[in-house]
Amino acid sequence: MVSNIVIDSNLTSKAERWDQRFAAEPGSWFFGRTPSFMAQQVTALWNDLRPGETPTVLDLGCGEGRDAVWFARQGWPITAVDISIEGVKKTERLASEYGVTIAKLIHCDILRFLPTETYNIVFAGSSLHGLGEECMPCLSRLQEATPLGGLNAIRLMSTTAEGPEDVGHLYRVEPGELIAQYIGWRLLDTSENTVCILRTGRYHSFSELIAQKV
Ligand SMILES: C[S@@+](CC[C@H](N)C(=O)[O-])C[C@H]1O[C@@H](n2cnc3c(N)ncnc32)[C@H](O)[C@@H]1O
């Protein structure tokens, strides 16, 4: 298989924690191999809204690839970005197991990723809050770069629950803050949910949204 991995060698220790998690058990996927509910949902919404059209998709913080591979399995050209080389390698492995190709698989900090094209679907599942204070400015840039009719699917950690032990470096939205960022867009789905992370016993909360630029 031809590798599409593009590597940015100028990465920081931000990647280390994810590298450790993703490398801990090479044969198993930290977040599983099943696509997230948000990925399945945005796929169904796109097919309803624009039947027969093939979207270009950007997955920011693709982790080990469960969603990027799902999008590739739809036959959609997907650009996937992650700061963890272990995540990128597992994404490529999962794609290979499904016999699909990630059009562009980029090992890079989201903040250094300079898109050369626009994407019909911008997808970021639990990744942008890792940017700290750069989270919302980055989201604004992504919104501006979304073409009319395009979708954003965004999941961010919120302040409702205690979150992980090391929350200090994260940008956690207040409940309602993510929706407020999308005033003027067509809101297709929003939720504020809390889950117990069984591995740690700690509660994490998330704001989630799928919206169409109109
Ligand atoms: C909670 S995981 C979610 C992974 C994936 N979206 C999923 O749901 O399976 C967060 C991911 O964001 C990536 N990430 C965090 N900060 C990043 C940054 N500045 N640039 C690129 N990726 C980043 C991590 O490496 C990790 O893979």
The ligand as an SDF file (V2000), in Angstrom:
LIG
                    3D

 27 29  0  0  0  0  0  0  0  0999 V2000
   -9.7730   12.5420   22.6350 C   0  0  0  0  0  0  0  0  0  0  0  0
   -8.7730   12.1160   21.2610 S   0  0  0  0  0  0  0  0  0  0  0  0
  -10.0170   11.9440   20.0040 C   0  0  0  0  0  0  0  0  0  0  0  0
   -9.5470   11.1530   18.8010 C   0  0  0  0  0  0  0  0  0  0  0  0
  -10.6090   10.9580   17.7160 C   0  0  0  0  0  0  0  0  0  0  0  0
  -11.1680   12.1910   17.2420 N   0  0  0  0  0  0  0  0  0  0  0  0
  -11.6950   10.0400   18.2030 C   0  0  0  0  0  0  0  0  0  0  0  0
  -12.7610   10.5270   18.6000 O   0  0  0  0  0  0  0  0  0  0  0  0
  -11.4500    8.8200   18.2160 O   0  0  0  0  0  0  0  0  0  0  0  0
   -7.9870   13.6630   20.8640 C   0  0  0  0  0  0  0  0  0  0  0  0
   -7.0540   13.5970   19.6710 C   0  0  0  0  0  0  0  0  0  0  0  0
   -6.6580   14.9240   19.3200 O   0  0  0  0  0  0  0  0  0  0  0  0
   -5.2770   14.9130   19.0110 C   0  0  0  0  0  0  0  0  0  0  0  0
   -4.7520   16.2510   19.2660 N   0  0  0  0  0  0  0  0  0  0  0  0
   -4.7480   16.9310   20.4520 C   0  0  0  0  0  0  0  0  0  0  0  0
   -4.1750   18.1390   20.2820 N   0  0  0  0  0  0  0  0  0  0  0  0
   -3.7990   18.2150   18.9750 C   0  0  0  0  0  0  0  0  0  0  0  0
   -3.1590   19.2050   18.1920 C   0  0  0  0  0  0  0  0  0  0  0  0
   -2.7490   20.3640   18.7160 N   0  0  0  0  0  0  0  0  0  0  0  0
   -2.9500   18.9490   16.8820 N   0  0  0  0  0  0  0  0  0  0  0  0
   -3.3310   17.7680   16.3260 C   0  0  0  0  0  0  0  0  0  0  0  0
   -3.9480   16.7930   17.0340 N   0  0  0  0  0  0  0  0  0  0  0  0
   -4.1900   17.0070   18.3340 C   0  0  0  0  0  0  0  0  0  0  0  0
   -4.6870   13.8580   19.9340 C   0  0  0  0  0  0  0  0  0  0  0  0
   -3.4440   13.3730   19.4700 O   0  0  0  0  0  0  0  0  0  0  0  0
   -5.7860   12.8040   19.9260 C   0  0  0  0  0  0  0  0  0  0  0  0
   -5.5920   11.8850   18.8890 O   0  0  0  0  0  0  0  0  0  0  0  0
  1  2  1  0
  2  3  1  0
  2 10  1  0
  3  4  1  0
  4  5  1  0
  5  6  1  0
  5  7  1  0
  7  8  2  0
  7  9  1  0
 10 11  1  0
 11 12  1  0
 11 26  1  0
 12 13  1  0
 13 14  1  0
 13 24  1  0
 14 15  1  0
 14 23  1  0
 15 16  2  0
 16 17  1  0
 17 18  1  0
 17 23  2  0
 18 19  1  0
 18 20  2  0
 20 21  1  0
 21 22  2  0
 22 23  1  0
 24 25  1  0
 24 26  1  0
 26 27  1  0
M  CHG  2   2   1   9  -1
M  END
$$$$
